Amino acid sequence: MNMGEPKVSTLITFRNVALGTLIVAASLQFLGSRDLFNHYYLHILTIIGMNIILVASLNLVNGYLGEFALGHAGFMAVGAYTAALITLKLPLPALLRLPLSLAGGVIAAGVIGYLVGLVTFKTVGDYLAIVTLGFNMIIVNAIQNIDYVGGPRGLTGIPKETNLMTVALCVVLTYWILRNLVDSIYGRMWLAIRENAIASELIGINVNRIKNLAFTIAAAFAGLAGGLYAEYQQFITPKSFDYLRTTDILVMLYLGGMGSLSGSILGVVVYTLLMEILRNVLGMIAPQLADLRMLISPLILVIIMLTRQYGLMGNREWRWLQPKRKEVGGGDA
Amino acid sequence: MLKIENFSKSFGGLKAIDGFNLELGSNDIHGIIGPNGAGKTTVFNLITGIYPTDTGRIWLGDAEVTGLPSDDLCCLGISRTFQNIRLFKQMTVWDNILTAFHQRIGYGFWDAAFHLSRFKKRERQISVESLEFLERFGLAERRDELAENLPYGEQRRLEIARALATNPRILLLDEPAAGMNPTEVEGLIGLIRDIHRDFELSILLIEHHMPVVMKLCQHVQVMDFGRTIATGDPHSVINDPLVIKAYLGDPEEIL
């Protein structure tokens, strides 16, 4: 199809990028454990990985489906608490602790997401935003009032099961599934609903069901990120999952670009690095300046949104994340 | 094929549709005409379940389908186009058609999530089928363009193609010739004739262009202020004094 193309770009396929990510993550993790790689960098990379899962999954709802959901951190909370409880309370063999607790977090968040979605998608637009924000608050407040999970004090002493390697593995898995879905009839139906809900219904799409499918998947992956987070930080409180966390996720999502899985990576990386670089640079000049980053980075965000309305990668993809289907038509070229 | 008995619909105090009846045989082409605001599009919206009716019942074949939601009605075989084109603008021409193939996609969620073999097999088959479909409508060359970048006439054609991709028994066309020049209208008449012949379906047509109605429809129903004021074959209808008064104005001008 694409003749005369340099060889390097044909090497950059999804599989190779995924493999490369895993190898690099494993190496850095190994070097870190031998104190040969800066632990601070290791930490930043791990946070970036978790945020990519959060942002990419929210992209399904806010980008591909074109709704405006504001409660993503709530589902992260469900995943985090479920996973934490499983590792803390169940006598599991060490090898199974991480996979089973993460699976528990994913399922719990997915179920809650599905139930919330049943109610939520009776509304659209601004009302949907408010309803999802409300659910975020309800989930956080509910956890705050359950003594069994530590109430407002949170849960402590969660075993550390997560590191850069496991996060990288989860990111790759998330991206594989999300890309598969986007590149299937489900992805097409999500886009169709975004483009024209009435026309979608009239070609026979059960709009609410398909919307809720996206919402449930997004919630399940938020649960995955929550589980990773709990077992990385070893300490969670309800406050870690309030609307401020949701806002952070949204900012990275819009910065990267809606409806683009590449954008979700780019948005997280750019925003996280920006915050950290500003923190360090300003801190070097004068320690009291470090908080200025809270002023500068939103400003940069505003400038980017004004100059690039659809974010860095809105509705475009890097080649290795593009859908593969076109072989039929491309055959004659 | 399609039978409607006594449809009525009010919006606030306005009686938009009042006692609408219709009987559409299989393989009929049936026209609905009437001045602006007569309630033609509202009838379409009632048939396709966009609005619930206040009174009245509707049958598709032998089954009553009153009150079913739009997506179920589509799966039962009612498909339509819109007066103001409603394409999936930011999607490619091909994806517009592929989306409409969703009922016969033949794989499930887990097949898609993990790209299992059934997914790959069915996607390949559906790609071929949809491409043939695009060729049938002269849109295959345009398959990778965004729908919104097509010229107007091709957007209309794509919308009709998308409606047909759901494999309907009844096709509702809401002013398909709106905004077309005479050459495009001729092409459209040919296209509708071909569709009618090849897809073996009944067509219900709203149209202002009288030549389209005269050439295509065996039967015409004239509406004014939500009521049906005349029905019959096209020639007798346009000579009906009531119709002339309500809608056609000076008959010289039309013919």
Interface residues (C-beta under 8 A of the other chain):
Chain A: I177 N180 L181 S184 I185 Y186 R188 M189 L191 A192 R194 E195 N196 I198 A199 S200 E201 L202 I203 G204 I205 N206 V207 L213 N315 R325 K326 E327 V328 G329
Chain B: T48 I50 P69 S70 D71 D72 C74 C75 S79 R80 F82 R86 L87 F88 K89 Q90 M91 W94 D95 L98 T99 A100 F101 H102 Q103 I105 Y107 F109 A112 A113 F114 H115 F119 E123 R124 S127 V128 L131 R143 D144 R162 A163 A165 T166
